[in-house]
Amino acid sequence: MTDPDHTGPAVGAEPSIGELALEDRAALRRVAGLSTELADVSEVEYRQLRLERVVLVGVWTEGSAADADASLAELAALAETAGSEVLEGMIQRRDKPDPATYIGSGKAAELRQTVIATGADTVICDGELSPAQLTALEKVVKVKVIDRTALILDIFAQHATSREGKAQVELAQMQYMLPRLRGWGESMSRQAGGRAGGSGGGVGTRGPGETKIETDRRRIRERMSRLRREIKDMKQVRDTQRSRRLHGEVPSIAIVGYTNAGKSSLLNALTGAGVLVQNALFATLDPTTRRGEFDDGRPVVFTDTVGFVRHLPTQLVEAFRSTLEEVLDADLLLHVVDGSDVNPMAQIEAVHRVIREVQADHHAPPAAELLVVNKSDAASPLTLAQLRSALPGAVFVSARTGEGLDRLRRRLGELVEPREVAVDVTIPYSRGDLVARLHEEGRIDATEHTADGTRVKARVPAALAAAVAGYETA
């Protein structure tokens, strides 16, 4: 599907001859409109407000020029979310990233000139760089270089609030950091066991010792082991809470989707939960569970999950696995799509990729899914028409204006089948505990006090229906 705002081919389509022109292949092309540099600020105010000043650089290997620009625009949004000020964005057309410096030695030298001209202190690359690529590129541009993975990890570290979330992010950061430890000069040189070289120390005082980088790696591995144990313990608590919900037989709906697609806004609109809503990437990291009701009065539990993104770091998928398991037990996946995005179909595929990975690890069958195109009030009519054609079963809503929410509630009630059983029982007055459970866990249609006990007509979970099976009204 093509975006109405450009005429480039869809993701995965072969680029046109013009896009593969020699000058395009060789150029480090500037992407306009990405700068977020502060305007109309005095020099004194600017120094007080100064953020990390970054230049973005990407390698365009497939798809159209518009797809490459959209990817770098998303990187700019990630950088802003992390608190950086984007000064410049550049893209190079290559068959594949350069194995040495990501963009090639000549273009790295050009990037150095851009860094000098803009006064940037950081370069962010739109991809995951190997340790060797990071080191080589830093040597050329002479400022800090980070990649897309490190940037996303930094955002997660800023937004994590719960103990489990912080531990998961720290584990992911250490998994990323371990192969990338490096140092300069004497700080990474060998620490001799006794006196270095062999003279003057005597027998038993000479030896290879342990380098500082080896010490750091050992400490990181020890910390990672502790974090894994802590996350495992916290996972048991989460599993207990989840099993209680399943035992109570209240149906559950997991809200999944791309980051900033409006999942938390939709949760608030459906349940009145009052969950934090922020126009930022990865505003929600900790799963939030709220109780709601279908149109027919049946209770339901909604769980808001962490947002996904293209090229979500494998370290994060691994660290957040216990959180992502929320989607495995759900009766329905409510997949929220940002209808105002330039390429919503790519967002859908990115989310499906992560969900398939989690389900494959647990050999879980795919859950039923309902696509919900959110932000329909902000999307163009042409885009909405294209999405309706491409996604015939989707429900189009706006969590901000309330448009389409009634239809969404009806669809949810249709897709999640009732788990309740209708009962008509007379409970002896000596079993007040059962009457209390009927009121607490079921939906009461009528009650009547008789000579034999309390007659209750209700719709209750199957487990409770079995518990009162011996008290059916004659």
C-alpha positions as a Markdown table, in Angstrom:
| # | Residue | x | y | z |
|---|---|---|---|---|
| 1 | Met | 0.0 | 0.0 | 0.0 |
| 2 | Thr | 1.3 | 3.5 | -0.8 |
| 3 | Asp | 1.1 | 6.5 | 1.4 |
| 4 | Pro | -1.1 | 9.2 | -0.1 |
| 5 | Asp | 1.5 | 11.8 | 0.7 |
| 6 | His | 4.1 | 10.4 | -1.6 |
| 7 | Thr | 4.4 | 8.3 | -4.7 |
| 8 | Gly | 7.1 | 5.9 | -3.6 |
| 9 | Pro | 6.5 | 2.2 | -3.7 |
| 10 | Ala | 5.5 | 0.3 | -0.6 |
| 11 | Val | 7.9 | -1.4 | 1.8 |
| 12 | Gly | 9.6 | -4.3 | 0.2 |
| 13 | Ala | 8.9 | -3.0 | -3.4 |
| 14 | Glu | 11.8 | -2.6 | -5.8 |
| 15 | Pro | 13.2 | 0.9 | -5.9 |
| 16 | Ser | 12.8 | 2.8 | -9.2 |
| 17 | Ile | 15.7 | 3.4 | -11.6 |
| 18 | Gly | 15.8 | 7.0 | -10.4 |
| 19 | Glu | 16.3 | 6.0 | -6.8 |
| 20 | Leu | 19.2 | 3.8 | -7.7 |
| 21 | Ala | 20.9 | 6.5 | -9.7 |
| 22 | Leu | 24.7 | 6.6 | -9.2 |
| 23 | Glu | 24.7 | 10.0 | -7.5 |
| 24 | Asp | 22.0 | 8.8 | -5.1 |
| 25 | Arg | 24.0 | 5.7 | -4.2 |
| 26 | Ala | 27.1 | 7.7 | -3.5 |
| 27 | Ala | 25.6 | 10.7 | -1.7 |
| 28 | Leu | 25.2 | 11.2 | 2.0 |
| 29 | Arg | 21.8 | 12.8 | 1.5 |
| 30 | Arg | 20.5 | 15.4 | 4.0 |
| 31 | Val | 16.9 | 14.8 | 5.3 |
| 32 | Ala | 15.1 | 18.0 | 5.6 |
| 33 | Gly | 12.7 | 18.9 | 8.4 |
| 34 | Leu | 14.2 | 16.9 | 11.2 |
| 35 | Ser | 15.9 | 19.7 | 13.1 |
| 36 | Thr | 14.5 | 20.4 | 16.6 |
| 37 | Glu | 17.0 | 23.2 | 17.4 |
| 38 | Leu | 15.6 | 25.8 | 19.8 |
| 39 | Ala | 14.6 | 29.0 | 18.2 |
| 40 | Asp | 14.3 | 32.6 | 19.6 |
| 41 | Val | 16.3 | 31.8 | 22.7 |
| 42 | Ser | 19.0 | 34.0 | 24.0 |
| 43 | Glu | 22.6 | 32.6 | 24.4 |
| 44 | Val | 22.3 | 32.6 | 28.2 |
| 45 | Glu | 18.9 | 30.9 | 28.2 |
| 46 | Tyr | 20.2 | 28.5 | 25.6 |
| 47 | Arg | 23.1 | 27.4 | 27.7 |
| 48 | Gln | 20.7 | 26.7 | 30.6 |
| 49 | Leu | 18.4 | 24.7 | 28.4 |
| 50 | Arg | 21.1 | 23.0 | 26.4 |
| 51 | Leu | 20.3 | 19.4 | 25.6 |
| 52 | Glu | 22.4 | 16.7 | 24.0 |
| 53 | Arg | 23.0 | 17.9 | 20.4 |
| 54 | Val | 22.8 | 15.1 | 17.9 |
| 55 | Val | 23.2 | 14.3 | 14.2 |
| 56 | Leu | 21.3 | 11.4 | 12.9 |
| 57 | Val | 22.7 | 9.1 | 10.1 |
| 58 | Gly | 21.0 | 6.2 | 8.4 |
| 59 | Val | 21.8 | 3.7 | 5.7 |
| 60 | Trp | 19.1 | 3.1 | 3.1 |
| 61 | Thr | 19.4 | -0.5 | 1.9 |
| 62 | Glu | 15.8 | -1.4 | 0.8 |
| 63 | Gly | 12.4 | 0.1 | 0.1 |
| 64 | Ser | 11.7 | 3.5 | -1.2 |
| 65 | Ala | 13.2 | 6.9 | -0.4 |
| 66 | Ala | 10.1 | 7.8 | 1.5 |
| 67 | Asp | 10.5 | 4.7 | 3.7 |
| 68 | Ala | 14.0 | 5.6 | 4.5 |
| 69 | Asp | 13.0 | 9.2 | 5.4 |
| 70 | Ala | 10.2 | 7.8 | 7.6 |
| 71 | Ser | 12.7 | 5.5 | 9.4 |
| 72 | Leu | 15.0 | 8.5 | 10.1 |
| 73 | Ala | 12.0 | 10.6 | 11.2 |
| 74 | Glu | 11.1 | 7.9 | 13.7 |
| 75 | Leu | 14.7 | 7.9 | 14.9 |
| 76 | Ala | 14.4 | 11.7 | 15.4 |
| 77 | Ala | 11.2 | 11.2 | 17.5 |
| 78 | Leu | 13.1 | 8.6 | 19.6 |
| 79 | Ala | 16.0 | 11.1 | 20.1 |
| 80 | Glu | 13.6 | 13.8 | 21.1 |
| 81 | Thr | 11.9 | 11.4 | 23.6 |
| 82 | Ala | 15.3 | 10.7 | 25.1 |
| 83 | Gly | 15.8 | 14.4 | 25.6 |
| 84 | Ser | 18.1 | 15.2 | 22.7 |
| 85 | Glu | 18.1 | 18.1 | 20.2 |
| 86 | Val | 18.2 | 17.0 | 16.6 |
| 87 | Leu | 20.4 | 19.2 | 14.5 |
| 88 | Glu | 20.7 | 17.3 | 11.3 |
| 89 | Gly | 19.6 | 14.0 | 9.6 |
| 90 | Met | 21.5 | 12.3 | 6.8 |
| 91 | Ile | 21.0 | 9.1 | 4.8 |
| 92 | Gln | 23.4 | 7.2 | 2.6 |
| 93 | Arg | 22.2 | 4.8 | -0.1 |
| 94 | Arg | 24.2 | 1.5 | 0.1 |
| 95 | Asp | 23.5 | -2.2 | -0.7 |
| 96 | Lys | 24.4 | -3.0 | 2.9 |
| 97 | Pro | 26.1 | -1.1 | 5.8 |
| 98 | Asp | 29.8 | -0.8 | 5.7 |
| 99 | Pro | 31.3 | -3.5 | 7.9 |
| 100 | Ala | 34.0 | -1.1 | 9.2 |
| 101 | Thr | 32.4 | 2.3 | 9.8 |
| 102 | Tyr | 28.7 | 1.7 | 8.9 |
| 103 | Ile | 28.7 | 4.4 | 6.2 |
| 104 | Gly | 32.2 | 4.0 | 4.7 |
| 105 | Ser | 35.4 | 5.8 | 5.5 |
| 106 | Gly | 34.8 | 8.7 | 3.0 |
| 107 | Lys | 31.3 | 9.4 | 4.2 |
| 108 | Ala | 32.5 | 9.1 | 7.8 |
| 109 | Ala | 34.9 | 12.0 | 7.1 |
| 110 | Glu | 32.0 | 14.0 | 5.6 |
| 111 | Leu | 30.0 | 13.2 | 8.7 |
| 112 | Arg | 32.9 | 14.6 | 10.8 |
| 113 | Gln | 32.6 | 17.9 | 8.9 |
| 114 | Thr | 28.8 | 18.0 | 9.6 |
| 115 | Val | 29.5 | 17.4 | 13.3 |
| 116 | Ile | 32.0 | 20.3 | 13.3 |
| 117 | Ala | 29.6 | 22.6 | 11.4 |
| 118 | Thr | 26.6 | 21.9 | 13.6 |
| 119 | Gly | 28.4 | 21.7 | 17.0 |
| 120 | Ala | 27.0 | 18.3 | 17.7 |
| 121 | Asp | 28.3 | 16.2 | 20.5 |
| 122 | Thr | 26.6 | 12.9 | 19.6 |
| 123 | Val | 26.0 | 10.9 | 16.4 |
| 124 | Ile | 23.0 | 8.4 | 16.4 |
| 125 | Cys | 23.0 | 5.7 | 13.8 |
| 126 | Asp | 19.7 | 4.2 | 12.6 |
| 127 | Gly | 20.7 | 0.6 | 13.1 |
| 128 | Glu | 22.5 | -1.7 | 15.5 |
| 129 | Leu | 26.2 | -1.3 | 15.2 |
| 130 | Ser | 28.8 | -3.9 | 16.1 |
| 131 | Pro | 31.4 | -3.0 | 18.7 |
| 132 | Ala | 34.0 | -2.6 | 16.0 |
| 133 | Gln | 31.8 | -0.3 | 14.0 |
| 134 | Leu | 31.1 | 1.9 | 17.0 |
| 135 | Thr | 34.8 | 2.2 | 17.8 |
| 136 | Ala | 35.9 | 2.9 | 14.2 |
| 137 | Leu | 33.2 | 5.5 | 13.6 |
| 138 | Glu | 34.0 | 7.3 | 16.9 |
| 139 | Lys | 37.6 | 7.5 | 16.0 |
| 140 | Val | 36.7 | 9.4 | 12.7 |
| 141 | Val | 33.9 | 11.7 | 13.9 |
| 142 | Lys | 35.6 | 12.3 | 17.3 |
| 143 | Val | 32.3 | 12.5 | 19.3 |
| 144 | Lys | 30.2 | 10.0 | 21.0 |
| 145 | Val | 28.4 | 7.5 | 18.7 |
| 146 | Ile | 25.4 | 5.4 | 19.7 |
| 147 | Asp | 23.1 | 3.2 | 17.7 |
| 148 | Arg | 19.3 | 2.8 | 17.6 |
| 149 | Thr | 19.4 | 0.0 | 20.2 |
| 150 | Ala | 21.3 | 2.1 | 22.8 |
| 151 | Leu | 18.9 | 5.0 | 22.2 |
| 152 | Ile | 15.8 | 2.8 | 22.8 |
| 153 | Leu | 17.4 | 1.3 | 25.9 |
| 154 | Asp | 18.1 | 4.8 | 27.2 |
| 155 | Ile | 14.4 | 5.7 | 26.7 |
| 156 | Phe | 13.3 | 2.6 | 28.5 |
| 157 | Ala | 15.6 | 3.4 | 31.4 |
| 158 | Gln | 14.1 | 6.9 | 31.7 |
| 159 | His | 10.5 | 5.6 | 31.7 |
| 160 | Ala | 10.7 | 2.5 | 33.9 |
| 161 | Thr | 9.0 | 3.1 | 37.2 |
| 162 | Ser | 8.2 | -0.2 | 38.8 |
| 163 | Arg | 10.9 | -2.4 | 40.4 |
| 164 | Glu | 10.4 | -5.1 | 37.8 |
| 165 | Gly | 10.5 | -2.6 | 35.0 |
| 166 | Lys | 13.8 | -1.1 | 36.2 |
| 167 | Ala | 15.3 | -4.5 | 36.7 |
| 168 | Gln | 14.3 | -5.6 | 33.2 |
| 169 | Val | 15.7 | -2.5 | 31.6 |
| 170 | Glu | 19.0 | -2.8 | 33.5 |
| 171 | Leu | 19.4 | -6.4 | 32.4 |
| 172 | Ala | 18.8 | -5.4 | 28.8 |
| 173 | Gln | 21.3 | -2.6 | 29.0 |
| 174 | Met | 24.0 | -4.9 | 30.5 |
| 175 | Gln | 23.3 | -7.5 | 27.8 |
| 176 | Tyr | 23.9 | -4.8 | 25.2 |
| 177 | Met | 26.9 | -3.3 | 27.0 |
| 178 | Leu | 28.9 | -6.5 | 27.7 |
| 179 | Pro | 30.4 | -7.1 | 24.3 |
| 180 | Arg | 30.9 | -3.3 | 23.8 |
| 181 | Leu | 33.1 | -2.6 | 26.7 |
| 182 | Arg | 36.1 | -0.7 | 25.6 |
| 183 | Gly | 38.6 | 1.8 | 26.9 |
| 184 | Trp | 41.5 | 4.0 | 25.9 |
| 185 | Gly | 45.2 | 4.1 | 26.9 |
| 186 | Glu | 46.4 | 2.9 | 30.3 |
| 187 | Ser | 43.0 | 2.3 | 31.8 |
| 188 | Met | 42.5 | -0.9 | 29.9 |
| 189 | Ser | 46.1 | -2.2 | 30.1 |
| 190 | Arg | 47.1 | -5.3 | 32.0 |
| 191 | Gln | 47.1 | -5.1 | 35.8 |
| 192 | Ala | 50.1 | -7.2 | 36.7 |
| 193 | Gly | 49.8 | -9.8 | 39.5 |
| 194 | Gly | 53.0 | -8.6 | 41.2 |
| 195 | Arg | 55.5 | -6.2 | 39.8 |
| 196 | Ala | 55.2 | -6.1 | 36.0 |
| 197 | Gly | 58.0 | -7.3 | 33.8 |
| 198 | Gly | 59.6 | -9.9 | 36.0 |
| 199 | Ser | 62.4 | -8.1 | 37.9 |
| 200 | Gly | 62.4 | -7.1 | 41.5 |
| 201 | Gly | 59.2 | -8.9 | 42.6 |
| 202 | Gly | 60.5 | -12.3 | 43.4 |
| 203 | Val | 59.0 | -15.7 | 43.0 |
| 204 | Gly | 55.2 | -15.8 | 43.4 |
| 205 | Thr | 54.7 | -12.1 | 42.7 |
| 206 | Arg | 54.6 | -12.1 | 38.9 |
| 207 | Gly | 51.6 | -13.1 | 36.8 |
| 208 | Pro | 49.2 | -12.0 | 34.2 |
| 209 | Gly | 46.8 | -10.5 | 36.8 |
| 210 | Glu | 43.4 | -9.3 | 35.5 |
| 211 | Thr | 42.8 | -6.4 | 33.1 |
| 212 | Lys | 40.3 | -3.7 | 34.1 |
| 213 | Ile | 38.0 | -4.7 | 31.2 |
| 214 | Glu | 38.0 | -8.3 | 32.4 |
| 215 | Thr | 37.1 | -7.1 | 35.9 |
| 216 | Asp | 34.3 | -5.0 | 34.5 |
| 217 | Arg | 33.0 | -7.9 | 32.4 |
| 218 | Arg | 33.0 | -10.2 | 35.5 |
| 219 | Arg | 31.1 | -7.7 | 37.6 |
| 220 | Ile | 28.5 | -7.2 | 34.8 |
| 221 | Arg | 28.0 | -10.9 | 34.5 |
| 222 | Glu | 27.5 | -11.2 | 38.3 |
| 223 | Arg | 25.0 | -8.3 | 38.3 |
| 224 | Met | 23.2 | -9.9 | 35.3 |
| 225 | Ser | 22.9 | -13.2 | 37.3 |
| 226 | Arg | 21.4 | -11.3 | 40.3 |
| 227 | Leu | 18.9 | -9.4 | 38.0 |
| 228 | Arg | 17.8 | -12.6 | 36.4 |
| 229 | Arg | 17.1 | -14.1 | 39.8 |
| 230 | Glu | 15.2 | -11.0 | 40.9 |
| 231 | Ile | 13.1 | -10.9 | 37.7 |
| 232 | Lys | 12.3 | -14.6 | 38.1 |
| 233 | Asp | 11.0 | -14.0 | 41.6 |
| 234 | Met | 8.9 | -11.1 | 40.5 |
| 235 | Lys | 7.6 | -13.2 | 37.6 |
| 236 | Gln | 6.3 | -15.7 | 40.1 |
| 237 | Val | 4.3 | -12.9 | 41.8 |
| 238 | Arg | 3.0 | -11.8 | 38.4 |
| 239 | Asp | 2.1 | -15.4 | 37.5 |
| 240 | Thr | 0.2 | -15.7 | 40.8 |
| 241 | Gln | -1.8 | -12.6 | 40.1 |
| 242 | Arg | -2.5 | -13.7 | 36.5 |
| 243 | Ser | -3.6 | -17.2 | 37.7 |
| 244 | Arg | -6.1 | -15.6 | 40.1 |
| 245 | Arg | -7.6 | -13.6 | 37.3 |
| 246 | Leu | -7.8 | -16.8 | 35.2 |
| 247 | His | -9.3 | -18.8 | 38.1 |
| 248 | Gly | -11.9 | -16.1 | 38.6 |
| 249 | Glu | -12.9 | -16.8 | 35.0 |
| 250 | Val | -13.1 | -13.1 | 34.1 |
| 251 | Pro | -12.2 | -12.8 | 30.4 |
| 252 | Ser | -9.1 | -10.8 | 29.7 |
| 253 | Ile | -8.2 | -8.5 | 26.8 |
| 254 | Ala | -4.6 | -7.5 | 26.1 |
| 255 | Ile | -4.0 | -4.2 | 24.4 |
| 256 | Val | -1.0 | -4.4 | 22.1 |
| 257 | Gly | 0.4 | -2.2 | 19.4 |
| 258 | Tyr | 3.1 | 0.1 | 18.2 |
| 259 | Thr | 4.5 | 2.7 | 20.5 |
| 260 | Asn | 2.5 | 5.9 | 20.7 |
| 261 | Ala | -0.5 | 4.3 | 18.9 |
| 262 | Gly | -2.8 | 5.4 | 21.6 |
| 263 | Lys | -3.1 | 2.2 | 23.7 |
| 264 | Ser | -3.3 | 3.9 | 27.1 |
| 265 | Ser | -5.8 | 6.5 | 25.7 |
| 266 | Leu | -8.0 | 3.7 | 24.5 |
| 267 | Leu | -7.7 | 1.9 | 27.9 |
| 268 | Asn | -8.9 | 5.1 | 29.6 |
| 269 | Ala | -11.7 | 5.6 | 27.1 |
| 270 | Leu | -13.0 | 2.0 | 27.6 |
| 271 | Thr | -12.6 | 1.8 | 31.4 |
| 272 | Gly | -12.1 | 5.3 | 32.8 |
| 273 | Ala | -8.8 | 4.1 | 34.2 |
| 274 | Gly | -7.0 | 7.4 | 34.3 |
| 275 | Val | -3.7 | 5.8 | 33.1 |
| 276 | Leu | -0.8 | 8.1 | 32.2 |
| 277 | Val | -1.3 | 9.3 | 28.6 |
| 278 | Gln | 1.6 | 11.1 | 27.0 |
| 279 | Asn | 2.4 | 12.0 | 23.4 |
| 280 | Ala | 5.8 | 10.3 | 23.6 |
| 281 | Leu | 7.4 | 7.0 | 22.5 |
| 282 | Phe | 7.3 | 4.3 | 25.2 |
| 283 | Ala | 5.4 | 6.3 | 27.8 |
| 284 | Thr | 4.0 | 3.0 | 29.1 |
| 285 | Leu | 6.5 | 0.3 | 30.2 |
| 286 | Asp | 4.8 | -1.4 | 33.1 |
| 287 | Pro | 1.6 | -3.4 | 32.2 |
| 288 | Thr | -1.5 | -1.8 | 33.6 |
| 289 | Thr | -4.6 | -4.0 | 34.4 |
| 290 | Arg | -8.0 | -2.4 | 34.8 |
| 291 | Arg | -11.5 | -3.8 | 35.1 |
| 292 | Gly | -14.3 | -2.9 | 32.8 |
| 293 | Glu | -17.6 | -4.2 | 31.5 |
| 294 | Phe | -19.1 | -5.4 | 28.2 |
| 295 | Asp | -22.4 | -3.8 | 27.0 |
| 296 | Asp | -24.3 | -6.7 | 28.6 |
| 297 | Gly | -22.8 | -6.1 | 32.0 |
| 298 | Arg | -20.2 | -8.9 | 31.9 |
| 299 | Pro | -17.0 | -8.0 | 33.7 |
| 300 | Val | -13.7 | -8.0 | 31.7 |
| 301 | Val | -10.1 | -7.2 | 32.5 |
| 302 | Phe | -8.0 | -5.0 | 30.1 |
| 303 | Thr | -4.2 | -5.1 | 30.2 |
| 304 | Asp | -2.2 | -2.3 | 28.7 |
| 305 | Thr | 1.2 | -3.6 | 27.5 |
| 306 | Val | 4.5 | -2.1 | 26.5 |
| 307 | Gly | 4.5 | -0.6 | 23.0 |
| 308 | Phe | 6.6 | -2.2 | 20.2 |
| 309 | Val | 8.7 | -0.5 | 17.5 |
| 310 | Arg | 10.5 | -1.5 | 14.3 |
| 311 | His | 13.8 | -3.3 | 15.1 |
| 312 | Leu | 12.9 | -3.6 | 18.8 |
| 313 | Pro | 16.2 | -4.7 | 20.4 |
| 314 | Thr | 16.4 | -8.4 | 21.1 |
| 315 | Gln | 17.8 | -7.6 | 24.6 |
| 316 | Leu | 14.5 | -5.8 | 25.4 |
| 317 | Val | 12.3 | -8.7 | 24.0 |
| 318 | Glu | 14.3 | -11.1 | 26.2 |
| 319 | Ala | 14.2 | -8.8 | 29.4 |
| 320 | Phe | 10.5 | -8.0 | 29.0 |
| 321 | Arg | 9.5 | -11.6 | 28.2 |
| 322 | Ser | 7.7 | -12.0 | 31.6 |
| 323 | Thr | 5.7 | -8.8 | 30.8 |
| 324 | Leu | 5.0 | -9.8 | 27.3 |
| 325 | Glu | 3.6 | -13.1 | 28.5 |
| 326 | Glu | 0.5 | -11.2 | 29.4 |
| 327 | Val | -0.6 | -11.5 | 25.8 |
| 328 | Leu | -0.4 | -15.4 | 25.9 |
| 329 | Asp | -3.2 | -15.8 | 28.4 |
| 330 | Ala | -5.5 | -13.2 | 26.9 |
| 331 | Asp | -8.8 | -14.2 | 25.4 |
| 332 | Leu | -8.4 | -11.5 | 22.8 |
| 333 | Leu | -5.6 | -9.2 | 21.6 |
| 334 | Leu | -6.8 | -5.7 | 21.0 |
| 335 | His | -4.2 | -4.6 | 18.4 |
| 336 | Val | -4.2 | -0.8 | 18.2 |
| 337 | Val | -2.9 | 0.9 | 15.0 |
| 338 | Asp | -2.1 | 4.5 | 14.6 |
| 339 | Gly | -4.2 | 5.5 | 11.6 |
| 340 | Ser | -2.4 | 8.8 | 11.2 |
| 341 | Asp | 1.0 | 7.2 | 10.8 |
| 342 | Val | 2.7 | 7.4 | 7.3 |
| 343 | Asn | 3.0 | 3.6 | 7.1 |
| 344 | Pro | 0.6 | 1.9 | 9.5 |
| 345 | Met | 1.0 | -1.5 | 7.7 |
| 346 | Ala | 4.7 | -1.6 | 8.7 |
| 347 | Gln | 3.6 | -0.9 | 12.3 |
| 348 | Ile | 1.2 | -3.9 | 12.2 |
| 349 | Glu | 4.0 | -6.2 | 10.8 |
| 350 | Ala | 6.5 | -5.0 | 13.5 |
| 351 | Val | 3.9 | -5.9 | 16.3 |
| 352 | His | 3.1 | -9.2 | 14.8 |
| 353 | Arg | 6.8 | -10.1 | 14.6 |
| 354 | Val | 7.3 | -9.6 | 18.3 |
| 355 | Ile | 4.1 | -11.4 | 19.3 |
| 356 | Arg | 5.0 | -14.4 | 17.1 |
| 357 | Glu | 8.4 | -14.6 | 18.8 |
| 358 | Val | 6.9 | -14.7 | 22.3 |
| 359 | Gln | 4.2 | -17.2 | 21.3 |
| 360 | Ala | 6.8 | -19.5 | 19.6 |
| 361 | Asp | 9.0 | -19.5 | 22.8 |
| 362 | His | 6.0 | -20.8 | 24.8 |
| 363 | His | 4.5 | -23.0 | 22.1 |
| 364 | Ala | 1.3 | -21.0 | 22.6 |
| 365 | Pro | -1.4 | -21.0 | 20.0 |
| 366 | Pro | -2.1 | -17.6 | 18.4 |
| 367 | Ala | -4.8 | -15.7 | 20.3 |
| 368 | Ala | -7.9 | -14.1 | 18.6 |
| 369 | Glu | -7.1 | -10.6 | 17.4 |
| 370 | Leu | -9.1 | -7.5 | 16.7 |
| 371 | Leu | -7.5 | -4.7 | 14.8 |
| 372 | Val | -8.4 | -1.2 | 16.0 |
| 373 | Val | -7.4 | 1.8 | 13.9 |
| 374 | Asn | -7.0 | 4.6 | 16.4 |
| 375 | Lys | -6.6 | 8.4 | 15.7 |
| 376 | Ser | -9.1 | 8.2 | 12.8 |
| 377 | Asp | -9.8 | 11.9 | 13.5 |
| 378 | Ala | -6.2 | 12.8 | 12.6 |
| 379 | Ala | -5.9 | 10.6 | 9.5 |
| 380 | Ser | -6.7 | 11.8 | 6.0 |
| 381 | Pro | -9.9 | 10.5 | 4.3 |
| 382 | Leu | -7.8 | 8.9 | 1.6 |
| 383 | Thr | -5.6 | 7.1 | 4.2 |
| 384 | Leu | -8.7 | 5.8 | 6.0 |
| 385 | Ala | -10.2 | 4.6 | 2.7 |
| 386 | Gln | -7.0 | 2.7 | 1.9 |
| 387 | Leu | -6.9 | 1.2 | 5.4 |
| 388 | Arg | -10.6 | 0.1 | 5.3 |
| 389 | Ser | -9.8 | -1.7 | 2.0 |
| 390 | Ala | -6.6 | -3.3 | 3.4 |
| 391 | Leu | -8.1 | -4.2 | 6.8 |
| 392 | Pro | -11.7 | -5.2 | 6.3 |
| 393 | Gly | -12.3 | -6.5 | 9.8 |
| 394 | Ala | -10.8 | -3.6 | 11.6 |
| 395 | Val | -12.8 | -1.1 | 13.8 |
| 396 | Phe | -12.0 | 2.6 | 13.3 |
| 397 | Val | -12.1 | 4.7 | 16.4 |
| 398 | Ser | -10.7 | 7.9 | 18.0 |
| 399 | Ala | -9.9 | 7.6 | 21.7 |
| 400 | Arg | -9.7 | 11.4 | 21.8 |
| 401 | Thr | -13.1 | 12.2 | 20.4 |
| 402 | Gly | -14.9 | 9.0 | 21.3 |
| 403 | Glu | -15.8 | 8.2 | 17.7 |
| 404 | Gly | -16.4 | 4.5 | 17.1 |
| 405 | Leu | -16.1 | 3.4 | 20.7 |
| 406 | Asp | -19.7 | 2.1 | 20.9 |
| 407 | Arg | -19.1 | -0.1 | 17.9 |
| 408 | Leu | -15.8 | -1.3 | 19.4 |
| 409 | Arg | -17.5 | -2.3 | 22.7 |
| 410 | Arg | -20.1 | -4.2 | 20.7 |
| 411 | Arg | -17.4 | -6.1 | 18.8 |
| 412 | Leu | -15.6 | -6.9 | 22.0 |
| 413 | Gly | -18.7 | -8.4 | 23.5 |
| 414 | Glu | -19.3 | -10.5 | 20.3 |
| 415 | Leu | -15.7 | -11.8 | 20.1 |
| 416 | Val | -15.3 | -12.7 | 23.8 |
| 417 | Glu | -17.8 | -15.5 | 24.5 |
| 418 | Pro | -19.5 | -15.6 | 27.9 |
| 419 | Arg | -17.9 | -17.9 | 30.5 |
| 420 | Glu | -20.9 | -17.6 | 32.9 |
| 421 | Val | -23.5 | -20.2 | 33.8 |
| 422 | Ala | -27.1 | -19.3 | 34.7 |
| 423 | Val | -28.1 | -20.8 | 38.1 |
| 424 | Asp | -31.3 | -20.8 | 40.1 |
| 425 | Val | -30.4 | -22.1 | 43.6 |
| 426 | Thr | -31.8 | -22.0 | 47.1 |
| 427 | Ile | -28.9 | -21.6 | 49.6 |
| 428 | Pro | -29.6 | -22.6 | 53.3 |
| 429 | Tyr | -29.2 | -19.8 | 55.7 |
| 430 | Ser | -26.4 | -21.7 | 57.3 |
| 431 | Arg | -24.3 | -21.2 | 54.1 |
| 432 | Gly | -24.1 | -17.5 | 54.1 |
| 433 | Asp | -20.6 | -17.8 | 52.7 |
| 434 | Leu | -22.0 | -19.2 | 49.4 |
| 435 | Val | -24.5 | -16.3 | 49.1 |
| 436 | Ala | -21.7 | -13.9 | 49.6 |
| 437 | Arg | -19.6 | -15.5 | 46.9 |
| 438 | Leu | -22.7 | -15.4 | 44.5 |
| 439 | His | -22.9 | -11.7 | 45.1 |
| 440 | Glu | -19.2 | -11.1 | 44.8 |
| 441 | Glu | -18.3 | -13.2 | 41.8 |
| 442 | Gly | -21.6 | -13.4 | 39.9 |
| 443 | Arg | -24.3 | -11.1 | 38.5 |
| 444 | Ile | -27.5 | -11.3 | 40.5 |
| 445 | Asp | -30.7 | -11.3 | 38.5 |
| 446 | Ala | -33.1 | -11.8 | 41.5 |
| 447 | Thr | -33.0 | -12.8 | 45.2 |
| 448 | Glu | -35.8 | -14.1 | 47.4 |
| 449 | His | -35.9 | -15.2 | 51.1 |
| 450 | Thr | -37.9 | -18.4 | 51.6 |
| 451 | Ala | -38.5 | -20.8 | 54.4 |
| 452 | Asp | -35.7 | -23.1 | 53.1 |
| 453 | Gly | -33.1 | -20.4 | 52.5 |
| 454 | Thr | -32.1 | -17.6 | 50.1 |
| 455 | Arg | -33.2 | -18.2 | 46.5 |
| 456 | Val | -30.8 | -16.6 | 44.1 |
| 457 | Lys | -31.1 | -16.4 | 40.3 |
| 458 | Ala | -27.7 | -15.3 | 38.9 |
| 459 | Arg | -25.1 | -15.8 | 36.2 |
| 460 | Val | -21.9 | -17.0 | 37.7 |
| 461 | Pro | -18.4 | -18.4 | 36.7 |
| 462 | Ala | -18.4 | -22.2 | 35.9 |
| 463 | Ala | -16.3 | -23.0 | 39.0 |
| 464 | Leu | -18.9 | -21.3 | 41.3 |
| 465 | Ala | -21.8 | -22.9 | 39.5 |
| 466 | Ala | -20.2 | -26.3 | 40.3 |
| 467 | Ala | -19.8 | -25.3 | 44.0 |
| 468 | Val | -23.6 | -24.5 | 44.3 |
| 469 | Ala | -24.8 | -27.4 | 42.1 |
| 470 | Gly | -26.3 | -29.3 | 45.0 |
| 471 | Tyr | -28.7 | -26.4 | 45.9 |
| 472 | Glu | -30.7 | -26.1 | 42.7 |
| 473 | Thr | -34.2 | -24.8 | 43.3 |
| 474 | Ala | -36.8 | -27.6 | 43.0 |
